[in-house]
Amino acid sequence: MNIIVTSHGDLCLGLIDSLEMLAGEQEKVIAISLKKNDTGQFKEEFRLLVEEKLSEPTLILCDILGGTPYNESHQLFLEHPDYLRVVSGVNLAMLIECTLSVASMTSLQELSEVAINSGKQSIEEVLLETNIEEDEIEF
């Protein structure tokens, strides 16, 4: 299975750079970004990239729901629902979990669910607890 990460600007490139810092080089994880001054080449390049990868199931992770990378991903999903899944809201925890889990997944839908669950679980607010003594905090 392949993972394509797409975003506005270089967010997707930074996510993959951070992923590889933590988990080593990833041959099946690819980034493609929508540049600030795009004049339509993203749509063409993205379509070519995705269609090139259709020999294997592919999970597309997008930055935000409703943005151009998501909309283009959604359109391709509608054309190739047997080979593609799309999840928006990509974050580093989601990308790491998907990358580390992909080898043990039996279906693209299962990998999509891993993405959604890990993305949700990685979001948490740090709260100041006033009843903990400073020397009780463990790192």
N, CA, C and O atoms as a GROMACS GRO file, in nm:
protein
  556
    1MET      N    1   0.083  -0.118   0.000
    1MET     CA    2   0.000   0.000   0.000
    1MET      C    3   0.088   0.125   0.000
    1MET      O    4   0.195   0.128   0.060
    2ASN      N    5   0.040   0.227  -0.068
    2ASN     CA    6   0.108   0.356  -0.073
    2ASN      C    7   0.036   0.456   0.016
    2ASN      O    8  -0.083   0.442   0.045
    3ILE      N    9   0.110   0.557   0.058
    3ILE     CA   10   0.052   0.670   0.130
    3ILE      C   11   0.098   0.796   0.059
    3ILE      O   12   0.218   0.819   0.042
    4ILE      N   13   0.002   0.879   0.017
    4ILE     CA   14   0.032   1.008  -0.042
    4ILE      C   15  -0.014   1.115   0.056
    4ILE      O   16  -0.128   1.113   0.101
    5VAL      N   17   0.075   1.208   0.088
    5VAL     CA   18   0.042   1.319   0.177
    5VAL      C   19   0.039   1.445   0.091
    5VAL      O   20   0.136   1.476   0.021
    6THR      N   21  -0.072   1.518   0.097
    6THR     CA   22  -0.086   1.638   0.017
    6THR      C   23  -0.137   1.753   0.102
    6THR      O   24  -0.216   1.734   0.195
    7SER      N   25  -0.090   1.874   0.069
    7SER     CA   26  -0.125   1.990   0.151
    7SER      C   27  -0.106   2.119   0.074
    7SER      O   28  -0.049   2.122  -0.035
    8HIS      N   29  -0.156   2.225   0.134
    8HIS     CA   30  -0.126   2.360   0.090
    8HIS      C   31   0.017   2.390   0.134
    8HIS      O   32   0.051   2.368   0.250
    9GLY      N   33   0.100   2.439   0.044
    9GLY     CA   34   0.237   2.471   0.080
    9GLY      C   35   0.316   2.347   0.116
    9GLY      O   36   0.283   2.236   0.074
   10ASP      N   37   0.421   2.368   0.192
   10ASP     CA   38   0.517   2.260   0.219
   10ASP      C   39   0.488   2.179   0.345
   10ASP      O   40   0.576   2.107   0.392
   11LEU      N   41   0.369   2.188   0.400
   11LEU     CA   42   0.335   2.111   0.519
   11LEU      C   43   0.361   1.962   0.497
   11LEU      O   44   0.420   1.896   0.583
   12CYS      N   45   0.317   1.909   0.384
   12CYS     CA   46   0.332   1.766   0.357
   12CYS      C   47   0.480   1.727   0.350
   12CYS      O   48   0.517   1.618   0.394
   13LEU      N   49   0.563   1.813   0.295
   13LEU     CA   50   0.707   1.785   0.288
   13LEU      C   51   0.768   1.783   0.428
   13LEU      O   52   0.852   1.698   0.457
   14GLY      N   53   0.727   1.875   0.513
   14GLY     CA   54   0.774   1.879   0.651
   14GLY      C   55   0.731   1.757   0.730
   14GLY      O   56   0.807   1.705   0.811
   15LEU      N   57   0.608   1.713   0.708
   15LEU     CA   58   0.559   1.593   0.778
   15LEU      C   59   0.641   1.471   0.740
   15LEU      O   60   0.678   1.391   0.826
   16ILE      N   61   0.670   1.456   0.612
   16ILE     CA   62   0.748   1.340   0.570
   16ILE      C   63   0.893   1.352   0.618
   16ILE      O   64   0.953   1.251   0.655
   17ASP      N   65   0.948   1.471   0.619
   17ASP     CA   66   1.083   1.491   0.672
   17ASP      C   67   1.087   1.450   0.819
   17ASP      O   68   1.180   1.381   0.862
   18SER      N   69   0.988   1.492   0.897
   18SER     CA   70   0.982   1.455   1.039
   18SER      C   71   0.960   1.305   1.056
   18SER      O   72   1.021   1.243   1.143
   19LEU      N   73   0.872   1.248   0.974
   19LEU     CA   74   0.849   1.103   0.978
   19LEU      C   75   0.980   1.028   0.958
   19LEU      O   76   1.011   0.936   1.033
   20GLU      N   77   1.055   1.067   0.857
   20GLU     CA   78   1.178   0.996   0.825
   20GLU      C   79   1.285   1.019   0.931
   20GLU      O   80   1.372   0.934   0.949
   21MET      N   81   1.280   1.131   1.002
   21MET     CA   82   1.371   1.155   1.113
   21MET      C   83   1.345   1.052   1.224
   21MET      O   84   1.438   1.006   1.289
   22LEU      N   85   1.218   1.018   1.244
   22LEU     CA   86   1.179   0.927   1.352
   22LEU      C   87   1.175   0.780   1.311
   22LEU      O   88   1.203   0.693   1.393
   23ALA      N   89   1.140   0.753   1.186
   23ALA     CA   90   1.116   0.614   1.145
   23ALA      C   91   1.199   0.568   1.026
   23ALA      O   92   1.178   0.459   0.974
   24GLY      N   93   1.293   0.650   0.981
   24GLY     CA   94   1.377   0.611   0.869
   24GLY      C   95   1.310   0.642   0.735
   24GLY      O   96   1.194   0.684   0.730
   25GLU      N   97   1.385   0.619   0.629
   25GLU     CA   98   1.335   0.648   0.494
   25GLU      C   99   1.212   0.565   0.461
   25GLU      O  100   1.204   0.447   0.496
   26GLN      N  101   1.117   0.627   0.393
   26GLN     CA  102   0.990   0.562   0.361
   26GLN      C  103   0.966   0.568   0.210
   26GLN      O  104   0.928   0.672   0.157
   27GLU      N  105   0.987   0.458   0.142
   27GLU     CA  106   0.974   0.454  -0.004
   27GLU      C  107   0.830   0.465  -0.051
   27GLU      O  108   0.805   0.514  -0.161
   28LYS      N  109   0.736   0.420   0.028
   28LYS     CA  110   0.596   0.417  -0.014
   28LYS      C  111   0.515   0.536   0.037
   28LYS      O  112   0.393   0.538   0.025
   29VAL      N  113   0.584   0.635   0.094
   29VAL     CA  114   0.518   0.756   0.141
   29VAL      C  115   0.568   0.871   0.055
   29VAL      O  116   0.688   0.898   0.047
   30ILE      N  117   0.474   0.939  -0.011
   30ILE     CA  118   0.506   1.042  -0.109
   30ILE      C  119   0.433   1.171  -0.074
   30ILE      O  120   0.319   1.168  -0.028
   31ALA      N  121   0.500   1.284  -0.097
   31ALA     CA  122   0.437   1.415  -0.073
   31ALA      C  123   0.417   1.488  -0.205
   31ALA      O  124   0.498   1.477  -0.297
   32ILE      N  125   0.307   1.561  -0.211
   32ILE     CA  126   0.284   1.653  -0.323
   32ILE      C  127   0.210   1.774  -0.269
   32ILE      O  128   0.105   1.761  -0.205
   33SER      N  129   0.267   1.891  -0.295
   33SER     CA  130   0.211   2.012  -0.235
   33SER      C  131   0.153   2.105  -0.340
   33SER      O  132   0.196   2.110  -0.454
   34LEU      N  133   0.052   2.178  -0.295
   34LEU     CA  134  -0.009   2.285  -0.375
   34LEU      C  135   0.069   2.412  -0.344
   34LEU      O  136   0.070   2.460  -0.230
   35LYS      N  137   0.134   2.465  -0.444
   35LYS     CA  138   0.216   2.585  -0.425
   35LYS      C  139   0.131   2.711  -0.424
   35LYS      O  140   0.021   2.713  -0.479
   36LYS      N  141   0.182   2.816  -0.361
   36LYS     CA  142   0.110   2.942  -0.346
   36LYS      C  143   0.067   3.001  -0.480
   36LYS      O  144  -0.046   3.050  -0.491
   37ASN      N  145   0.152   2.998  -0.579
   37ASN     CA  146   0.122   3.059  -0.708
   37ASN      C  147   0.082   2.956  -0.813
   37ASN      O  148   0.112   2.974  -0.931
   38ASP      N  149   0.016   2.851  -0.772
   38ASP     CA  150  -0.022   2.744  -0.864
   38ASP      C  151  -0.115   2.797  -0.972
   38ASP      O  152  -0.209   2.871  -0.945
   39THR      N  153  -0.087   2.757  -1.094
   39THR     CA  154  -0.172   2.798  -1.207
   39THR      C  155  -0.237   2.678  -1.274
   39THR      O  156  -0.268   2.682  -1.393
   40GLY      N  157  -0.257   2.573  -1.197
   40GLY     CA  158  -0.325   2.455  -1.249
   40GLY      C  159  -0.238   2.332  -1.259
   40GLY      O  160  -0.289   2.223  -1.285
   41GLN      N  161  -0.108   2.346  -1.241
   41GLN     CA  162  -0.022   2.230  -1.254
   41GLN      C  163  -0.042   2.128  -1.143
   41GLN      O  164  -0.019   2.009  -1.164
   42PHE      N  165  -0.084   2.173  -1.022
   42PHE     CA  166  -0.106   2.078  -0.912
   42PHE      C  167  -0.207   1.972  -0.954
   42PHE      O  168  -0.182   1.853  -0.935
   43LYS      N  169  -0.318   2.013  -1.008
   43LYS     CA  170  -0.423   1.920  -1.047
   43LYS      C  171  -0.370   1.814  -1.142
   43LYS      O  172  -0.396   1.695  -1.124
   44GLU      N  173  -0.294   1.857  -1.242
   44GLU     CA  174  -0.239   1.763  -1.341
   44GLU      C  175  -0.134   1.672  -1.279
   44GLU      O  176  -0.138   1.550  -1.298
   45GLU      N  177  -0.041   1.731  -1.203
   45GLU     CA  178   0.066   1.652  -1.140
   45GLU      C  179   0.009   1.554  -1.038
   45GLU      O  180   0.055   1.440  -1.028
   46PHE      N  181  -0.089   1.598  -0.962
   46PHE     CA  182  -0.150   1.513  -0.860
   46PHE      C  183  -0.221   1.394  -0.925
   46PHE      O  184  -0.206   1.281  -0.881
   47ARG      N  185  -0.297   1.421  -1.028
   47ARG     CA  186  -0.367   1.314  -1.100
   47ARG      C  187  -0.268   1.212  -1.155
   47ARG      O  188  -0.288   1.092  -1.141
   48LEU      N  189  -0.161   1.259  -1.217
   48LEU     CA  190  -0.059   1.168  -1.272
   48LEU      C  191   0.004   1.084  -1.162
   48LEU      O  192   0.022   0.963  -1.178
   49LEU      N  193   0.039   1.148  -1.050
   49LEU     CA  194   0.099   1.075  -0.938
   49LEU      C  195   0.006   0.967  -0.886
   49LEU      O  196   0.046   0.852  -0.870
   50VAL      N  197  -0.118   1.003  -0.860
   50VAL     CA  198  -0.214   0.907  -0.804
   50VAL      C  199  -0.238   0.793  -0.903
   50VAL      O  200  -0.236   0.676  -0.864
   51GLU      N  201  -0.260   0.824  -1.028
   51GLU     CA  202  -0.288   0.719  -1.127
   51GLU      C  203  -0.167   0.628  -1.147
   51GLU      O  204  -0.184   0.510  -1.179
   52GLU      N  205  -0.046   0.681  -1.128
   52GLU     CA  206   0.076   0.600  -1.135
   52GLU      C  207   0.079   0.497  -1.021
   52GLU      O  208   0.134   0.388  -1.037
   53LYS      N  209   0.020   0.532  -0.907
   53LYS     CA  210   0.023   0.446  -0.789
   53LYS      C  211  -0.095   0.349  -0.781
   53LYS      O  212  -0.103   0.270  -0.686
   54LEU      N  213  -0.187   0.354  -0.876
   54LEU     CA  214  -0.309   0.274  -0.866
   54LEU      C  215  -0.288   0.124  -0.882
   54LEU      O  216  -0.384   0.048  -0.869
   55SER      N  217  -0.167   0.079  -0.908
   55SER     CA  218  -0.142  -0.064  -0.912
   55SER      C  219  -0.150  -0.124  -0.771
   55SER      O  220  -0.162  -0.246  -0.755
   56GLU      N  221  -0.144  -0.037  -0.670
   56GLU     CA  222  -0.157  -0.078  -0.530
   56GLU      C  223  -0.260   0.011  -0.462
   56GLU      O  224  -0.281   0.125  -0.505
   57PRO      N  225  -0.326  -0.039  -0.359
   57PRO     CA  226  -0.416   0.047  -0.282
   57PRO      C  227  -0.337   0.166  -0.224
   57PRO      O  228  -0.222   0.151  -0.183
   58THR      N  229  -0.400   0.282  -0.223
   58THR     CA  230  -0.332   0.404  -0.182
   58THR      C  231  -0.420   0.486  -0.088
   58THR      O  232  -0.537   0.512  -0.116
   59LEU      N  233  -0.362   0.526   0.023
   59LEU     CA  234  -0.428   0.614   0.119
   59LEU      C  235  -0.377   0.755   0.094
   59LEU      O  236  -0.256   0.778   0.093
   60ILE      N  237  -0.468   0.849   0.075
   60ILE     CA  238  -0.430   0.989   0.057
   60ILE      C  239  -0.465   1.064   0.186
   60ILE      O  240  -0.580   1.064   0.230
   61LEU      N  241  -0.364   1.127   0.246
   61LEU     CA  242  -0.382   1.207   0.366
   61LEU      C  243  -0.371   1.354   0.327
   61LEU      O  244  -0.269   1.396   0.272
   62CYS      N  245  -0.475   1.431   0.354
   62CYS     CA  246  -0.483   1.573   0.316
   62CYS      C  247  -0.480   1.661   0.439
   62CYS      O  248  -0.508   1.618   0.551
   63ASP      N  249  -0.444   1.789   0.415
   63ASP     CA  250  -0.437   1.880   0.528
   63ASP      C  251  -0.575   1.923   0.578
   63ASP      O  252  -0.604   1.905   0.697
   64ILE      N  253  -0.661   1.980   0.493
   64ILE     CA  254  -0.791   2.026   0.542
   64ILE      C  255  -0.905   1.986   0.450
   64ILE      O  256  -0.892   1.984   0.328
   65LEU      N  257  -1.014   1.955   0.511
   65LEU     CA  258  -1.137   1.921   0.441
   65LEU      C  259  -1.184   2.042   0.359
   65LEU      O  260  -1.195   2.153   0.412
   66GLY      N  261  -1.210   2.020   0.232
   66GLY     CA  262  -1.263   2.127   0.148
   66GLY      C  263  -1.159   2.209   0.075
   66GLY      O  264  -1.195   2.290  -0.010
   67GLY      N  265  -1.032   2.191   0.104
   67GLY     CA  266  -0.927   2.261   0.033
   67GLY      C  267  -0.898   2.193  -0.101
   67GLY      O  268  -0.946   2.083  -0.126
   68THR      N  269  -0.821   2.257  -0.184
   68THR     CA  270  -0.790   2.202  -0.317
   68THR      C  271  -0.727   2.063  -0.311
   68THR      O  272  -0.770   1.975  -0.386
   69PRO      N  273  -0.627   2.037  -0.226
   69PRO     CA  274  -0.573   1.901  -0.221
   69PRO      C  275  -0.680   1.797  -0.185
   69PRO      O  276  -0.682   1.688  -0.243
   70TYR      N  277  -0.766   1.831  -0.091
   70TYR     CA  278  -0.875   1.740  -0.055
   70TYR      C  279  -0.973   1.723  -0.171
   70TYR      O  280  -1.011   1.611  -0.204
   71ASN      N  281  -1.013   1.833  -0.232
   71ASN     CA  282  -1.111   1.825  -0.341
   71ASN      C  283  -1.060   1.742  -0.457
   71ASN      O  284  -1.135   1.664  -0.515
   72GLU      N  285  -0.934   1.757  -0.492
   72GLU     CA  286  -0.876   1.676  -0.600
   72GLU      C  287  -0.867   1.530  -0.558
   72GLU      O  288  -0.892   1.440  -0.639
   73SER      N  289  -0.833   1.505  -0.433
   73SER     CA  290  -0.829   1.368  -0.380
   73SER      C  291  -0.966   1.304  -0.384
   73SER      O  292  -0.981   1.188  -0.424
   74HIS      N  293  -1.066   1.379  -0.342
   74HIS     CA  294  -1.203   1.330  -0.340
   74HIS      C  295  -1.250   1.293  -0.481
   74HIS      O  296  -1.314   1.190  -0.501
   75GLN      N  297  -1.219   1.378  -0.578
   75GLN     CA  298  -1.257   1.349  -0.716
   75GLN      C  299  -1.194   1.219  -0.764
   75GLN      O  300  -1.260   1.138  -0.828
   76LEU      N  301  -1.068   1.199  -0.735
   76LEU     CA  302  -1.001   1.076  -0.776
   76LEU      C  303  -1.056   0.955  -0.702
   76LEU      O  304  -1.066   0.846  -0.759
   77PHE      N  305  -1.090   0.972  -0.575
   77PHE     CA  306  -1.153   0.863  -0.500
   77PHE      C  307  -1.283   0.820  -0.566
   77PHE      O  308  -1.310   0.701  -0.577
   78LEU      N  309  -1.364   0.917  -0.611
   78LEU     CA  310  -1.490   0.884  -0.678
   78LEU      C  311  -1.466   0.805  -0.806
   78LEU      O  312  -1.549   0.722  -0.844
   79GLU      N  313  -1.356   0.831  -0.872
   79GLU     CA  314  -1.322   0.760  -0.995
   79GLU      C  315  -1.260   0.623  -0.970
   79GLU      O  316  -1.273   0.534  -1.054
   80HIS      N  317  -1.194   0.606  -0.855
   80HIS     CA  318  -1.121   0.481  -0.826
   80HIS      C  319  -1.147   0.435  -0.682
   80HIS      O  320  -1.052   0.420  -0.605
   81PRO      N  321  -1.272   0.411  -0.644
   81PRO     CA  322  -1.301   0.379  -0.504
   81PRO      C  323  -1.243   0.245  -0.456
   81PRO      O  324  -1.231   0.223  -0.336
   82ASP      N  325  -1.209   0.157  -0.547
   82ASP     CA  326  -1.152   0.028  -0.506
   82ASP      C  327  -1.004   0.039  -0.468
   82ASP      O  328  -0.950  -0.049  -0.402
   83TYR      N  329  -0.939   0.148  -0.511
   83TYR     CA  330  -0.795   0.161  -0.489
   83TYR      C  331  -0.756   0.279  -0.401
   83TYR      O  332  -0.639   0.289  -0.361
   84LEU      N  333  -0.848   0.367  -0.370
   84LEU     CA  334  -0.815   0.488  -0.295
   84LEU      C  335  -0.903   0.506  -0.172
   84LEU      O  336  -1.019   0.467  -0.171
   85ARG      N  337  -0.845   0.567  -0.069
   85ARG     CA  338  -0.917   0.621   0.045
   85ARG      C  339  -0.857   0.758   0.073
   85ARG      O  340  -0.739   0.780   0.049
   86VAL      N  341  -0.938   0.849   0.125
   86VAL     CA  342  -0.895   0.985   0.152
   86VAL      C  343  -0.931   1.019   0.296
   86VAL      O  344  -1.045   0.998   0.339
   87VAL      N  345  -0.835   1.072   0.371
   87VAL     CA  346  -0.857   1.117   0.508
   87VAL      C  347  -0.800   1.258   0.519
   87VAL      O  348  -0.686   1.284   0.480
   88SER      N  349  -0.880   1.349   0.572
   88SER     CA  350  -0.833   1.487   0.591
   88SER      C  351  -0.787   1.506   0.735
   88SER      O  352  -0.813   1.423   0.822
   89GLY      N  353  -0.716   1.616   0.758
   89GLY     CA  354  -0.669   1.649   0.893
   89GLY      C  355  -0.538   1.582   0.928
   89GLY      O  356  -0.513   1.552   1.045
   90VAL      N  357  -0.453   1.558   0.831
   90VAL     CA  358  -0.328   1.487   0.856
   90VAL      C  359  -0.246   1.558   0.964
   90VAL      O  360  -0.239   1.681   0.969
   91ASN      N  361  -0.185   1.478   1.049
   91ASN     CA  362  -0.089   1.528   1.146
   91ASN      C  363   0.023   1.425   1.158
   91ASN      O  364   0.011   1.315   1.106
   92LEU      N  365   0.130   1.461   1.226
   92LEU     CA  366   0.247   1.373   1.232
   92LEU      C  367   0.216   1.240   1.299
   92LEU      O  368   0.262   1.135   1.253
   93ALA      N  369   0.140   1.242   1.407
   93ALA     CA  370   0.106   1.117   1.476
   93ALA      C  371   0.029   1.023   1.382
   93ALA      O  372   0.055   0.903   1.380
   94MET      N  373  -0.064   1.078   1.306
   94MET     CA  374  -0.142   0.998   1.212
   94MET      C  375  -0.050   0.936   1.107
   94MET      O  376  -0.061   0.817   1.076
   95LEU      N  377   0.040   1.016   1.053
   95LEU     CA  378   0.131   0.968   0.948
   95LEU      C  379   0.224   0.860   1.002
   95LEU      O  380   0.246   0.759   0.935
   96ILE      N  381   0.278   0.879   1.121
   96ILE     CA  382   0.365   0.778   1.182
   96ILE      C  383   0.290   0.648   1.203
   96ILE      O  384   0.337   0.541   1.166
   97GLU      N  385   0.171   0.657   1.263
   97GLU     CA  386   0.092   0.536   1.291
   97GLU      C  387   0.058   0.462   1.163
   97GLU      O  388   0.069   0.339   1.159
   98CYS      N  389   0.018   0.533   1.061
   98CYS     CA  390  -0.015   0.468   0.933
   98CYS      C  391   0.107   0.401   0.872
   98CYS      O  392   0.098   0.288   0.824
   99THR      N  393   0.219   0.470   0.875
   99THR     CA  394   0.341   0.416   0.817
   99THR      C  395   0.386   0.290   0.890
   99THR      O  396   0.428   0.192   0.828
  100LEU      N  397   0.379   0.293   1.022
  100LEU     CA  398   0.422   0.177   1.100
  100LEU      C  399   0.322   0.062   1.094
  100LEU      O  400   0.358  -0.052   1.122
  101SER      N  401   0.197   0.091   1.060
  101SER     CA  402   0.092  -0.011   1.058
  101SER      C  403   0.067  -0.070   0.920
  101SER      O  404   0.006  -0.177   0.909
  102VAL      N  405   0.112  -0.003   0.816
  102VAL     CA  406   0.072  -0.041   0.680
  102VAL      C  407   0.107  -0.187   0.647
  102VAL      O  408   0.029  -0.253   0.578
  103ALA      N  409   0.218  -0.237   0.693
  103ALA     CA  410   0.259  -0.374   0.661
  103ALA      C  411   0.166  -0.479   0.720
  103ALA      O  412   0.152  -0.588   0.665
  104SER      N  413   0.102  -0.446   0.831
  104SER     CA  414   0.014  -0.544   0.897
  104SER      C  415  -0.134  -0.527   0.859
  104SER      O  416  -0.219  -0.602   0.907
  105MET      N  417  -0.164  -0.432   0.774
  105MET     CA  418  -0.303  -0.406   0.734
  105MET      C  419  -0.346  -0.503   0.624
  105MET      O  420  -0.270  -0.535   0.533
  106THR      N  421  -0.469  -0.549   0.636
  106THR     CA  422  -0.522  -0.640   0.535
  106THR      C  423  -0.609  -0.569   0.433
  106THR      O  424  -0.642  -0.626   0.329
  107SER      N  425  -0.646  -0.444   0.462
  107SER     CA  426  -0.728  -0.369   0.366
  107SER      C  427  -0.700  -0.220   0.377
  107SER      O  428  -0.652  -0.170   0.479
  108LEU      N  429  -0.731  -0.151   0.269
  108LEU     CA  430  -0.716  -0.007   0.266
  108LEU      C  431  -0.812   0.060   0.364
  108LEU      O  432  -0.778   0.161   0.426
  109GLN      N  433  -0.930   0.005   0.379
  109GLN     CA  434  -1.027   0.059   0.474
  109GLN      C  435  -0.974   0.051   0.617
  109GLN      O  436  -0.994   0.143   0.696
  110GLU      N  437  -0.907  -0.058   0.648
  110GLU     CA  438  -0.848  -0.075   0.780
  110GLU      C  439  -0.740   0.031   0.806
  110GLU      O  440  -0.732   0.086   0.915
  111LEU      N  441  -0.657   0.060   0.704
  111LEU     CA  442  -0.555   0.162   0.719
  111LEU      C  443  -0.618   0.300   0.734
  111LEU      O  444  -0.568   0.384   0.810
  112SER      N  445  -0.726   0.324   0.663
  112SER     CA  446  -0.799   0.450   0.675
  112SER      C  447  -0.851   0.469   0.818
  112SER      O  448  -0.845   0.579   0.872
  113GLU      N  449  -0.901   0.364   0.877
  113GLU     CA  450  -0.950   0.370   1.015
  113GLU      C  451  -0.836   0.396   1.113
  113GLU      O  452  -0.854   0.467   1.212
  114VAL      N  453  -0.719   0.338   1.088
  114VAL     CA  454  -0.601   0.365   1.171
  114VAL      C  455  -0.568   0.514   1.165
  114VAL      O  456  -0.539   0.575   1.268
  115ALA      N  457  -0.573   0.571   1.045
  115ALA     CA  458  -0.544   0.714   1.028
  115ALA      C  459  -0.640   0.799   1.111
  115ALA      O  460  -0.598   0.888   1.184
  116ILE      N  461  -0.767   0.771   1.098
  116ILE     CA  462  -0.868   0.850   1.168
  116ILE      C  463  -0.852   0.836   1.320
  116ILE      O  464  -0.853   0.936   1.392
  117ASN      N  465  -0.839   0.714   1.367
  117ASN     CA  466  -0.827   0.692   1.512
  117ASN      C  467  -0.700   0.753   1.570
  117ASN      O  468  -0.705   0.816   1.675
  118SER      N  469  -0.588   0.734   1.502
  118SER     CA  470  -0.463   0.789   1.557
  118SER      C  471  -0.462   0.942   1.552
  118SER      O  472  -0.408   1.007   1.641
  119GLY      N  473  -0.522   0.998   1.448
  119GLY     CA  474  -0.532   1.144   1.440
  119GLY      C  475  -0.612   1.200   1.555
  119GLY      O  476  -0.573   1.299   1.616
  120LYS      N  477  -0.726   1.137   1.585
  120LYS     CA  478  -0.810   1.184   1.695
  120LYS      C  479  -0.741   1.166   1.830
  120LYS      O  480  -0.745   1.255   1.915
  121GLN      N  481  -0.678   1.051   1.850
  121GLN     CA  482  -0.616   1.022   1.979
  121GLN      C  483  -0.495   1.108   2.007
  121GLN      O  484  -0.456   1.123   2.123
  122SER      N  485  -0.434   1.166   1.903
  122SER     CA  486  -0.312   1.245   1.925
  122SER      C  487  -0.342   1.389   1.965
  122SER      O  488  -0.250   1.466   1.992
  123ILE      N  489  -0.468   1.425   1.969
  123ILE     CA  490  -0.506   1.563   2.005
  123ILE      C  491  -0.550   1.567   2.150
  123ILE      O  492  -0.648   1.503   2.189
  124GLU      N  493  -0.478   1.643   2.230
  124GLU     CA  494  -0.510   1.653   2.371
  124GLU      C  495  -0.459   1.786   2.424
  124GLU      O  496  -0.350   1.830   2.388
  125GLU      N  497  -0.535   1.847   2.508
  125GLU     CA  498  -0.494   1.970   2.572
  125GLU      C  499  -0.413   1.939   2.697
  125GLU      O  500  -0.449   1.849   2.774
  126VAL      N  501  -0.307   2.012   2.717
  126VAL     CA  502  -0.228   2.000   2.839
  126VAL      C  503  -0.295   2.087   2.944
  126VAL      O  504  -0.317   2.206   2.923
  127LEU      N  505  -0.326   2.027   3.058
  127LEU     CA  506  -0.394   2.100   3.165
  127LEU      C  507  -0.299   2.121   3.281
  127LEU      O  508  -0.214   2.037   3.310
  128LEU      N  509  -0.313   2.232   3.347
  128LEU     CA  510  -0.236   2.262   3.466
  128LEU      C  511  -0.311   2.204   3.585
  128LEU      O  512  -0.422   2.247   3.617
  129GLU      N  513  -0.249   2.108   3.648
  129GLU     CA  514  -0.310   2.047   3.765
  129GLU      C  515  -0.248   2.109   3.890
  129GLU      O  516  -0.129   2.094   3.915
  130THR      N  517  -0.328   2.179   3.966
  130THR     CA  518  -0.278   2.254   4.081
  130THR      C  519  -0.250   2.166   4.202
  130THR      O  520  -0.184   2.212   4.296
  131ASN      N  521  -0.296   2.044   4.203
  131ASN     CA  522  -0.276   1.961   4.321
  131ASN      C  523  -0.151   1.871   4.310
  131ASN      O  524  -0.129   1.788   4.397
  132ILE      N  525  -0.072   1.887   4.206
  132ILE     CA  526   0.050   1.807   4.192
  132ILE      C  527   0.169   1.892   4.234
  132ILE      O  528   0.187   2.005   4.188
  133GLU      N  529   0.250   1.836   4.321
  133GLU     CA  530   0.372   1.904   4.365
  133GLU      C  531   0.474   1.898   4.252
  133GLU      O  532   0.476   1.803   4.174
  134GLU      N  533   0.558   2.001   4.243
  134GLU     CA  534   0.656   2.009   4.136
  134GLU      C  535   0.746   1.887   4.130
  134GLU      O  536   0.780   1.841   4.021
  135ASP      N  537   0.787   1.834   4.246
  135ASP     CA  538   0.878   1.720   4.246
  135ASP      C  539   0.805   1.588   4.214
  135ASP      O  540   0.871   1.485   4.204
  136GLU      N  541   0.675   1.588   4.199
  136GLU     CA  542   0.600   1.468   4.163
  136GLU      C  543   0.586   1.448   4.011
  136GLU      O  544   0.541   1.343   3.966
  137ILE      N  545   0.624   1.548   3.933
  137ILE     CA  546   0.611   1.540   3.788
  137ILE      C  547   0.721   1.450   3.732
  137ILE      O  548   0.839   1.470   3.759
  138GLU      N  549   0.681   1.350   3.655
  138GLU     CA  550   0.775   1.258   3.594
  138GLU      C  551   0.788   1.285   3.447
  138GLU      O  552   0.690   1.315   3.379
  139PHE      N  553   0.909   1.274   3.398
  139PHE     CA  554   0.935   1.291   3.255
  139PHE      C  555   0.982   1.164   3.194
  139PHE      O  556   1.009   1.159   3.074
   0.00000   0.00000   0.00000
